Amino acid sequence: MNTKSFIIAIITMLTISIDTYGQDWGIGVKLGDPSGITIKRYMDGKALELSVGRTHFFNKKGYYNNRFNDWYGDKKFGYKDFQYLDYKSSAPIGLQLHYLIQKSLDKVADENISGLEWYFGFGGQVRFQNYTYDYRYKLEGSPDWLYATGEKVTDTDIGVDGVIGLEYTLKDAPISLFVETTLFMEVADNPFLFWFQGGIGGRYRF
């Protein structure tokens, strides 16, 4: 599934939920991976959660160096020699959509607590980042280096998520606070690469 198809699927699922269930929404801010906007659609013991924001990729130069070697090999330039020089990258963006089962926690350690729920579920995620490479190369029969700068590459990761979390809705205000953790498994472009993610945040419910 490409990025466009993933976004279309998200819009379709949210539209179906609007037509099927009564109004109960939450919108707010999430800090973690990704850090950004979170929207939740509550549906009588179930929920759809959409999070969009800045995520995290590897930022070590060795990672991008290896990615360059793969990119260069795929291009099949056939130069006599080449050398990787440097890279620049944009802010990485992540988009998650989760289907959740919400369970009430009425009592914790013999204490009665109203408004506390735990939840679990699954979903999908897409993460993307643009970066550019600078490198130099030699043509066959020439001893001189030629320079290429700003070779743009888009890194898109698509995969599936498992998520578990806690959510507490304040008794006297339409505010919910949450903490959650996610296990993300890439399907493309690095199949079976696992990422642990997490976040905390709050939403205004209406």
C-alpha positions in Angstrom: 0.0 0.0 0.0 1.4 3.4 -1.0 1.1 6.6 1.0 -1.9 7.9 -1.1 -3.8 4.6 -0.6 -3.1 4.6 3.1 -4.5 8.2 3.6 -7.6 7.3 1.5 -8.2 4.3 3.7 -8.0 6.5 6.8 -10.5 9.0 5.5 -12.9 6.1 4.5 -12.8 4.5 8.0 -13.4 7.9 9.7 -16.3 8.6 7.4 -17.9 5.2 8.1 -17.6 5.8 11.8 -19.3 9.2 11.6 -22.2 7.7 9.7 -22.6 4.7 12.1 -22.1 6.0 15.6 -23.1 8.9 17.8 -20.9 11.9 18.4 -18.0 11.4 20.8 -14.6 12.8 19.8 -11.4 13.8 21.3 -8.7 16.0 19.9 -5.4 17.0 21.4 -1.7 16.8 21.5 0.6 13.7 21.8 4.3 13.9 22.8 6.5 10.9 21.8 6.8 9.1 18.6 5.1 10.7 16.7 4.8 14.0 18.4 1.9 16.1 17.1 -1.9 16.0 16.7 -4.1 13.2 18.0 -7.7 12.6 17.1 -9.8 9.9 18.7 -13.3 8.7 17.7 -15.0 6.9 20.6 -17.6 4.2 19.7 -19.1 2.5 22.7 -16.2 0.4 24.0 -14.2 0.8 20.8 -12.3 3.7 19.2 -10.4 4.9 16.2 -7.3 6.8 16.9 -5.4 9.0 14.4 -2.0 10.5 15.2 0.1 12.7 12.9 3.3 14.4 13.7 7.1 14.4 13.8 8.5 10.9 14.2 12.0 9.5 14.6 14.4 7.8 12.1 17.9 6.8 12.7 20.1 9.9 12.5 23.6 8.4 12.6 25.7 9.1 9.6 26.5 5.4 9.2 22.8 4.6 8.6 22.6 7.1 5.8 25.9 6.0 4.4 24.5 2.4 4.1 21.3 3.7 2.6 23.3 5.6 0.0 25.1 2.4 -1.0 21.8 0.7 -1.6 20.4 3.7 -3.5 23.6 4.0 -5.6 23.5 0.2 -6.4 19.9 0.4 -7.5 20.7 3.3 -9.9 23.3 1.2 -11.7 25.3 4.2 -12.8 28.4 2.2 -13.7 30.9 4.9 -12.8 34.6 4.0 -12.5 34.6 5.1 -8.9 32.4 6.9 -6.5 32.5 8.3 -2.9 29.7 9.3 -0.6 30.3 12.8 0.9 27.3 14.0 2.9 23.6 14.2 3.4 20.8 16.6 4.5 17.4 15.5 5.7 14.0 17.0 6.4 11.9 16.5 9.5 10.5 12.9 9.5 6.7 12.7 9.6 4.7 9.8 10.9 1.0 8.9 10.6 -0.8 6.2 12.6 -4.3 4.8 12.5 -5.3 2.4 15.3 -8.5 0.4 16.0 -8.8 0.1 19.8 -10.8 -1.9 22.3 -11.5 0.2 25.5 -11.9 -1.5 28.9 -13.0 0.2 32.1 -10.7 0.0 35.2 -13.0 0.7 38.1 -10.6 -0.3 40.8 -6.8 -0.1 41.1 -5.0 -1.4 44.2 -8.3 -1.4 46.2 -9.0 2.2 45.2 -12.1 3.0 43.3 -11.3 5.1 40.2 -13.9 6.6 38.0 -13.0 7.5 34.4 -9.9 5.2 34.0 -9.7 2.8 31.0 -7.1 0.6 29.5 -7.1 -0.2 25.8 -5.4 -2.3 23.2 -5.6 -2.7 19.5 -3.9 -2.8 16.1 -3.5 -0.6 13.1 -1.2 0.7 10.4 1.5 3.3 10.1 3.3 5.2 7.4 6.5 7.2 8.1 8.4 9.3 5.5 11.4 11.6 5.2 13.1 13.4 2.4 16.9 13.6 2.3 19.6 14.6 -0.2 22.9 13.1 -1.0 26.2 14.7 -2.1 28.7 12.4 -3.7 31.5 12.4 -6.3 32.4 10.0 -9.1 34.8 9.3 -11.9 34.0 8.4 -15.5 35.8 5.5 -17.2 39.1 6.8 -18.8 39.2 10.0 -16.7 41.2 10.7 -13.5 39.1 13.7 -12.5 36.3 13.7 -9.9 32.9 15.0 -10.9 30.5 16.2 -8.1 26.8 15.5 -7.7 24.9 17.5 -5.0 21.4 17.5 -3.8 20.3 14.0 -5.1 16.9 13.8 -3.5 15.6 10.5 -2.0 12.3 9.9 -0.2 12.4 7.2 2.5 8.9 5.8 3.1 8.2 3.1 5.7 4.8 1.3 5.9 3.9 -1.2 8.5 1.5 -2.6 11.1 1.2 -1.7 14.8 0.2 -3.3 18.0 -0.8 -0.8 20.7 -1.6 -0.8 24.4 -2.4 2.1 26.7 -4.1 3.8 29.6 -6.6 6.7 29.4 -8.1 8.8 32.2 -11.0 11.1 31.7 -11.4 13.9 34.3 -14.6 13.8 36.2 -15.4 17.5 36.2 -13.9 18.5 32.8 -14.1 17.1 29.2 -10.4 16.3 29.2 -8.7 12.9 28.9 -5.1 12.1 29.6 -3.3 9.0 28.2 -0.1 7.1 27.9 0.5 4.4 25.4 3.2 2.2 23.8 3.3 0.8 20.3 5.2 -2.0 18.5 5.6 -1.1 14.9 6.7 -3.8 12.3 7.8 -2.5 8.9 6.3 -4.2 5.9 8.0 -1.9 3.4 10.7 -0.9 2.8 12.5 -2.9 5.4 10.3 -5.9 6.1 10.3 -7.3 9.7 12.2 -4.4 11.1 10.7 -3.6 14.6 10.4 -0.2 16.3 9.2 0.4 19.8 7.3 3.7 20.1 5.4 5.5 22.9 3.7 8.7 23.8 1.8 10.7 26.4 -0.8 13.4 25.8 -4.2 14.8 26.4 -7.4 15.4 24.4 -10.4 17.7 24.7 -13.6 15.6 24.4 -16.8 16.8 22.7 
